[in-house]
Amino acid sequence: MEERTEIASLGEFGLIDHLTKNNETKNASTILSVGDDAAVMDHFGRQTVISTDLLLEGVHFDLSYTPLKHLGYKAVVVNVSDIYAMNATPTQITMSIGFSNRFSLEALDEFYEGVYAACEKYQVDLVGGDTTTSLRGFVISVTAIGEVAPDSYVKRSTAQPNDLICVSGELGGSFLGLTLLEREKRIFEETGAQPDLEGQAYIVGRLLKPEARKDIVEYFAEENIVPTSMIDVSDGLSSELMHICEKSEVGCVIYEDKLPMADEMKEFAYKLQTDPTACALSGGEDYELLFTVSQTEYEKIRLNPAISIIGYVTAASEGKHLITRGGNKHGLVAQGWNHLNK
Amino acid sequence: MEERTEIASLGEFGLIDHLTKNNETKNASTILSVGDDAAVMDHFGRQTVISTDLLLEGVHFDLSYTPLKHLGYKAVVVNVSDIYAMNATPTQITMSIGFSNRFSLEALDEFYEGVYAACEKYQVDLVGGDTTTSLRGFVISVTAIGEVAPDSYVKRSTAQPNDLICVSGELGGSFLGLTLLEREKRIFEETGAQPDLEGQAYIVGRLLKPEARKDIVEYFAEENIVPTSMIDVSDGLSSELMHICEKSEVGCVIYEDKLPMADEMKEFAYKLQTDPTACALSGGEDYELLFTVSQTEYEKIRLNPAISIIGYVTAASEGKHLITRGGNKHGLVAQGWNHLNK
């Protein structure tokens, strides 16, 4: 039988001690960690970068098909991804959670196992947070802190005409993973049939256990590449590219045949009679990096197999376009995930 | 008739633009504010202090008697209070909110009016956050960032025997304000009678519009006082003092007749046939600063009318005690607000 320890039996401070007992500091920049009114850090002359996300059960995740360990991992990843999108290095996080009494201590342990696994992977220190009960639903709020050499951060607003538009990894998988899991959940609720995820490890993995592109930012540093603008793909490629264009006051052309898509993603899209290109353009939660670089960086970018050059920046007056495989030109539309319209 | 604008009519980015359109930067340390993947700050050789809180409707606040403007103000105050409790200066905050579709744009505007009022008062910049819908309930997550000269922050764990124990302001008012509002809410629900808050502006104000003790930390700087330990009073004086004692491995003696209590607080406590001392010791959310200083600072501390000396630090072996007005010695017990046991 599974063990179930009531969280109230520990009290708030007992719980915090329990959840942080193996929390070791990895970074010299972490001066004072969990256990006081605030944490203290020193980035020793580098600038501090900060980003925060609020994740709510039923809006951002569904616990009926999301293992808590994966959820803890992902909550960290989506935040450090924002730090990488500034061309910075994540160094610390704070993690706050609200949970109802249906959660046992074992459940929170599973969640924190994922949190610590991500902290290990991205070499960030968990330095603070807040734990509280909620009336219902699981609430997660993460703040990620990073560092960057003075004025070396990369904004969304500085793309220049003729720059190359590049994206890391592959697109659209996470969206199809969500589509699959939502379908299987519906079938289970209606018929009691067990989920059939056979052969779909790729798309399910893209949704449940995404990674942030540490490797890309490290490659930039090694090769002395400074992107002219950058953003992470959380709401879908089109939507993010349109942000860059609007903030930078430029236009763009991207090519359908250059969009990086995994075979597993395309196959499942065909199964659903959906266009894989639409998934790549509008599917959210890929957590890839979308960036622009000067054409002078072409040789260096070309050598990294994890980066695809998908188009180029134009003057704002030329608009924002997609050139299809057949050579047709379409206006780009943002159909990102908009939680406000759900 | 009151206007009601649906938030969905703006979309997420329209909403963020609307809520941040008058958001002007006050601090040189704020390098890049709202509008990118992350905010950037530079504390120019000073260390960065960070604290975060998660506030949930029904657990931490009740919208039936909490005006949204006050809630926005308080959400900022409780976080900057943690920064002051490190003897640091708050410089930035991030503010994330989750709200259901029962909230109109006008309601969010009211909330942000309070947020900006607090930012103005404490001279902090709102540099980021997240906005999302929730299935139900209002969710607030705030992270406060501050700065301090290298290694000048004050911890909870460094109180020394013979130090003076001091507290700012007055205690217990917020708890009685909550008791009053909860009582009036119950009466309204049962009988429809309008709340009677006549003459209770002090205790209601202590609950709904607390202030953080900026003035005390500024006084320390002016007078070159460095407390040996410090914490802010959010869970009740006893509970916080016991934290200092446990973390510092010391004991304490405090005197009932030295506990600072407002007349308005005492009068309402007598009305309820409650002991004002119990309210001062165990009532939460006072957001005063509890600190210890070396006896050599006595003359400086004595001169500040906003500071009360309530006792002294002892060796751990002597325990933690309260000396009553009648001269009796009682063991101190922590009965702070524990959301986990609610």
Interface residues (C-beta under 8 A of the other chain):
Chain A: I7 A8 L10 G11 E12 L15 I31 L32 G35 D36 D37 A38 A39 V40 M41 D42 H43 G45 Q47 T48 V49 I50 S51 T52 D53 L54 L56 E57 G58 V59 H60 D82 I83 A85 M86 A88 Q92 T94 S96 I97 G98 V127 G128 G129 D130 T131 T132 T133 S134 L135 R136 G137 V139 S141 T143 A144 I145 G146 V148 P150 D151 Y153 K155 R156 S157 M230 I231 D232 K247 N338 H339 L340 N341 K342
Chain B: I7 A8 L10 G11 E12 L15 I31 L32 G35 D36 D37 A38 A39 V40 M41 D42 H43 G45 Q47 T48 V49 I50 S51 T52 D53 L54 L56 E57 G58 V59 H60 D82 I83 A85 M86 A88 Q92 T94 S96 I97 G98 V127 G128 G129 D130 T131 T132 T133 S134 L135 R136 G137 V139 S141 T143 A144 I145 G146 V148 P150 D151 Y153 K155 R156 S157 M230 I231 D232 K247 N338 H339 L340 N341 K342
